[in-house]
């Protein structure tokens, strides 16, 4: 299948978690802390067993001239951001039930991240249109822990 230009809507919601008493037990509650939404164009292509989405980071993200490549294969979602003047780098691998450690580089700082993935899923058509979603925790070395819910909507440029 040839490469094609697509519309992307990427939404990442970050939540803090708290315990709320429910009778004699407690349940975990998610409290929305931040939401980032990006609308941009990207390139969708397939290689054997994998779907790829590549896009240039919009100026509003602060990662001018950086490129992000997303790969979905065998229930594993990989997100890599590299290049550009901002020197932003990210190599994140999300796999259900797996805890991983990665480094996140932003201008003037470097963070070690511990990531635990609760869920990865998609409803992509054969053409690659549809939705990819992930639910995961990130622990920033000394800055705390956040629950993230990522959704990537991929639609045809023609409407």
CORNORBEL-V906211 format. One record per residue. N is the residue number from 1. RES is the residue in one letter. OMEGA is omega in whole degrees, 0 to 359 (none if undefined). D_CENTER is the distance of its C-alpha to the mean C-alpha in Angstrom with 1 decimal. Layout:
# CORNORBEL-V906211
n=N res=RES omega=OMEGA d_center=D_CENTER
n=N res=RES omega=OMEGA d_center=D_CENTER
This chain:
# CORNORBEL-V906211
n=1 res=X omega=183 d_center=24.3
n=2 res=X omega=175 d_center=24.2
n=3 res=X omega=176 d_center=21.4
n=4 res=X omega=177 d_center=20.9
n=5 res=X omega=183 d_center=19.6
n=6 res=X omega=171 d_center=17.4
n=7 res=X omega=178 d_center=16.2
n=8 res=X omega=170 d_center=12.5
n=9 res=X omega=184 d_center=11.6
n=10 res=X omega=181 d_center=8.1
n=11 res=X omega=175 d_center=8.4
n=12 res=X omega=178 d_center=6.9
n=13 res=X omega=178 d_center=10.0
n=14 res=X omega=183 d_center=11.2
n=15 res=X omega=165 d_center=14.3
n=16 res=X omega=180 d_center=17.2
n=17 res=X omega=176 d_center=19.1
n=18 res=X omega=177 d_center=22.8
n=19 res=X omega=178 d_center=25.6
n=20 res=X omega=182 d_center=27.9
n=21 res=X omega=177 d_center=31.3
n=22 res=X omega=184 d_center=32.2
n=23 res=X omega=180 d_center=35.8
n=24 res=X omega=181 d_center=36.3
n=25 res=X omega=178 d_center=32.7
n=26 res=X omega=173 d_center=29.4
n=27 res=X omega=181 d_center=26.1
n=28 res=X omega=178 d_center=22.7
n=29 res=X omega=176 d_center=21.6
n=30 res=X omega=180 d_center=18.3
n=31 res=X omega=182 d_center=19.0
n=32 res=X omega=180 d_center=16.7
n=33 res=X omega=185 d_center=16.5
n=34 res=X omega=177 d_center=14.2
n=35 res=X omega=178 d_center=12.4
n=36 res=X omega=178 d_center=10.9
n=37 res=X omega=179 d_center=11.4
n=38 res=X omega=173 d_center=11.5
n=39 res=X omega=183 d_center=13.9
n=40 res=X omega=173 d_center=14.6
n=41 res=X omega=178 d_center=16.1
n=42 res=X omega=178 d_center=14.8
n=43 res=X omega=178 d_center=16.4
n=44 res=X omega=176 d_center=16.0
n=45 res=X omega=182 d_center=17.9
n=46 res=X omega=168 d_center=18.8
n=47 res=X omega=183 d_center=20.3
n=48 res=X omega=177 d_center=22.0
n=49 res=X omega=184 d_center=19.8
n=50 res=X omega=173 d_center=16.5
n=51 res=X omega=181 d_center=14.7
n=52 res=X omega=172 d_center=13.2
n=53 res=X omega=179 d_center=11.8
n=54 res=X omega=177 d_center=12.6
n=55 res=X omega=174 d_center=12.9
n=56 res=X omega=180 d_center=14.5
n=57 res=X omega=177 d_center=13.0
n=58 res=X omega=181 d_center=15.2
n=59 res=X omega=183 d_center=17.8
n=60 res=X omega=181 d_center=16.8
n=61 res=X omega=183 d_center=13.7
n=62 res=X omega=180 d_center=16.2
n=63 res=X omega=181 d_center=15.0
n=64 res=X omega=176 d_center=17.7
n=65 res=X omega=175 d_center=18.4
n=66 res=X omega=177 d_center=15.2
n=67 res=X omega=176 d_center=13.7
n=68 res=X omega=177 d_center=10.2
n=69 res=X omega=179 d_center=10.4
n=70 res=X omega=180 d_center=8.2
n=71 res=X omega=176 d_center=10.6
n=72 res=X omega=180 d_center=11.2
n=73 res=X omega=175 d_center=14.5
n=74 res=X omega=177 d_center=16.5
n=75 res=X omega=179 d_center=13.9
n=76 res=X omega=178 d_center=11.7
n=77 res=X omega=179 d_center=8.2
n=78 res=X omega=179 d_center=8.2
n=79 res=X omega=180 d_center=6.4
n=80 res=X omega=175 d_center=9.4
n=81 res=X omega=183 d_center=10.6
n=82 res=X omega=171 d_center=14.4
n=83 res=X omega=173 d_center=17.7
n=84 res=X omega=181 d_center=19.1
n=85 res=X omega=183 d_center=21.4
n=86 res=X omega=183 d_center=19.0
n=87 res=X omega=178 d_center=18.6
n=88 res=X omega=180 d_center=14.9
n=89 res=X omega=177 d_center=13.5
n=90 res=X omega=176 d_center=10.5
n=91 res=X omega=187 d_center=10.6
n=92 res=X omega=177 d_center=8.2
n=93 res=X omega=181 d_center=9.3
n=94 res=X omega=178 d_center=8.6
n=95 res=X omega=185 d_center=12.0
n=96 res=X omega=176 d_center=13.7
n=97 res=X omega=183 d_center=16.2
n=98 res=X omega=175 d_center=15.6
n=99 res=X omega=180 d_center=15.5
n=100 res=X omega=178 d_center=14.6
n=101 res=X omega=180 d_center=15.3
n=102 res=X omega=178 d_center=13.8
n=103 res=X omega=179 d_center=14.8
n=104 res=X omega=183 d_center=13.1
n=105 res=X omega=174 d_center=15.6
n=106 res=X omega=179 d_center=16.2
n=107 res=X omega=175 d_center=19.6
n=108 res=X omega=178 d_center=22.2
n=109 res=X omega=178 d_center=20.1
n=110 res=X omega=182 d_center=18.6
n=111 res=X omega=170 d_center=16.8
n=112 res=X omega=181 d_center=16.7
n=113 res=X omega=170 d_center=13.8
n=114 res=X omega=186 d_center=14.5
n=115 res=X omega=173 d_center=11.7
n=116 res=X omega=184 d_center=12.9
n=117 res=X omega=177 d_center=11.2
n=118 res=X omega=186 d_center=13.2
n=119 res=X omega=172 d_center=12.1
n=120 res=X omega=177 d_center=10.4
n=121 res=X omega=177 d_center=12.1
n=122 res=X omega=172 d_center=12.8
n=123 res=X omega=184 d_center=16.0
n=124 res=X omega=175 d_center=16.1
n=125 res=X omega=177 d_center=19.7
n=126 res=X omega=180 d_center=21.6
n=127 res=X omega=180 d_center=20.9
n=128 res=X omega=179 d_center=17.1
n=129 res=X omega=180 d_center=17.0
n=130 res=X omega=189 d_center=15.4
n=131 res=X omega=170 d_center=12.2
n=132 res=X omega=179 d_center=9.3
n=133 res=X omega=179 d_center=8.1
n=134 res=X omega=178 d_center=7.1
n=135 res=X omega=186 d_center=9.1
n=136 res=X omega=174 d_center=9.3
n=137 res=X omega=172 d_center=11.5
n=138 res=X omega=173 d_center=11.3
n=139 res=X omega=177 d_center=14.9
n=140 res=X omega=185 d_center=15.7
n=141 res=X omega=183 d_center=19.1
n=142 res=X omega=187 d_center=21.5
n=143 res=X omega=176 d_center=19.4
n=144 res=X omega=187 d_center=18.6
n=145 res=X omega=178 d_center=16.0
n=146 res=X omega=173 d_center=13.4
n=147 res=X omega=182 d_center=12.0
n=148 res=X omega=173 d_center=8.5
n=149 res=X omega=184 d_center=8.1
n=150 res=X omega=174 d_center=5.2
n=151 res=X omega=179 d_center=7.3
n=152 res=X omega=177 d_center=7.8
n=153 res=X omega=183 d_center=11.7
n=154 res=X omega=181 d_center=13.6
n=155 res=X omega=181 d_center=17.2
n=156 res=X omega=178 d_center=20.3
n=157 res=X omega=184 d_center=21.6
n=158 res=X omega=177 d_center=25.0
n=159 res=X omega=none d_center=24.2
